[in-house]
Amino acid sequence: MKKYVPTWHDDEVRALSELALGFFEREVVAHNEKWDAQHRIDRDVWRTAGELGLLLCSIPEEYGGGGGTFAHDLAVFEAQGYAGDLAFGVSVHSGIVAHYIAEYGSEEQKRAWLPGMATGEILGAIGMTEPGAGSDLKAIKTTALRDGDDYIVNGSKTFITNGSSADMIVLAVKTDPKAGAKGVSLLIVDLRDCPGFVVGRVLDKVGQQGADTSELSFTDVRVPASNLLGDAEGQGFGQLMAQLVQERLIIGAQAAGAMKRAVEETVAYTKSRQAFGQSLFELQNTAFELAECQTIARTCEVFLDHCVQSHLAGELDPSEAAMVKYWLTDKQCEVIDRCVQLHGGYGYMREYLIARMYQDARVQRIYAGANEVMKSIIARSL
C-alpha cells in the first residue's frame, strides 16, 4: 500500500524524522530493560539528542534551538510514537517547557535556560498536576506568596514527567489563593540548588516504565520574583490554556505514529505466523481486522495532517485540539488492542513491541486533560 505523506513533511522535516527514528531505536528502545529497571533514561541520552539537533527544534537559533517550525518538533514526537517509545520525556522538555519560556519568558530567562535545554545539559519539567487537582487546573493548591524580592513556595505535585531528573521546572502556583483561575501564575524554579525541594516517589506505572514520573514537594522554597513567567501575576491560567492546544497536538502526533507502527508490526507478524495450514494473514477475520485498523490509522493521519497545518497557520483552536487529542488516543488504544489480539499469546509478552505499546498507550487518554474533558471542550464549541 502506498504510504501517506503528510503535507507538513517537506524534505527537511522528513530527514529529521528519519534521524529521530534512528535515535529512538538505537539509544532508547534498544535499552528498554535498563530504563525500565531504573525508571529513568540516562542523561547522556539527552546530550546525544542535543548533539543530533533533536531538542528544541522550533526554538529560534539565537537561543540555541533549531530555528525550525513546530513541524520539526512534531516530526520528532511522531517518530517517537512510531519507534514504540513513550518513556523519553522529550515532548515535555522540547514541546512544552521550552515553549512556555520562549513565549512568556523575559530575555534574561530565555538566555538562562533555552541554550542548555537545547544541548540536553539542562532538563526541564512542568508541574501542573497535584494529588487533589488533575484536569481542573483552577483547583491547584500550591502557593507562591510574595516576600520581598522572593516568592515562598509551598505545595506538592504528582505525575511529573522528568520529575526526579529535572534541573528546572515551570511550576503552576497560586499567587492569590482566593482568586480562582485569576490567581494562577507560573514560576521557573531552579531545582539544582533548591532548599526545601524534595523528590518523593518515582511512580510505579502500568506502562511507560522507563519514564521518570515523580512526586515533588516544596516546603518554604524561596524563588526569586524575577522567575515569574509573564509581566504580572495571575496570567498563568491563560498561559496554560494557550499552550495546552500545542500539547494536545503533540499527543496526537505520538498516537498517529504508534498506530502506524502497530499495524505494520501486526501485518508482518500475521504473514509469518502459521495456523491451520496457512498464514494468519490469509484467514479472512485477520485480513478484515487489519483492513479496519489500517483504515483507522490512515484517517487519523489525515486528521492530524489537517490539525498540524491549522496550527502552523496559527488557526488551531482549543476545540479542534481537543478533538485530535481525544480521537487519536482513543483510536490508538483501540487499534493496538486489536493488534495485540492478532498476536495471540505473544501479544501479551513484553518482549514483543506490541505488548509494550499496549501498556504505554493507555495513559494517553488521561494526561494533558482526560478525554472526557476534551469532549466537554468540544461540546462547548457547538
Secondary structure as UniProt FT lines:
FT   TURN            7..8
FT   HELIX           11..23
FT   HELIX           24..28
FT   HELIX           29..31
FT   HELIX           32..38
FT   HELIX           43..52
FT   TURN            57..58
FT   HELIX           61..63
FT   HELIX           70..83
FT   HELIX           91..97
FT   HELIX           98..104
FT   HELIX           107..119
FT   STRAND          124..127
FT   TURN            131..132
FT   HELIX           137..139
FT   STRAND          143..147
FT   TURN            148..149
FT   STRAND          150..161
FT   TURN            162..165
FT   STRAND          168..174
FT   TURN            177..178
FT   HELIX           180..183
FT   STRAND          184..190
FT   TURN            195..196
FT   STRAND          197..202
FT   TURN            209..210
FT   STRAND          213..224
FT   HELIX           225..227
FT   TURN            233..234
FT   HELIX           236..272
FT   STRAND          274..275
FT   TURN            276..277
FT   STRAND          278..279
FT   HELIX           280..282
FT   HELIX           284..312
FT   TURN            313..314
FT   HELIX           318..343
FT   HELIX           344..348
FT   TURN            350..351
FT   HELIX           353..361
FT   HELIX           362..365
FT   TURN            366..368
FT   HELIX           371..380
//
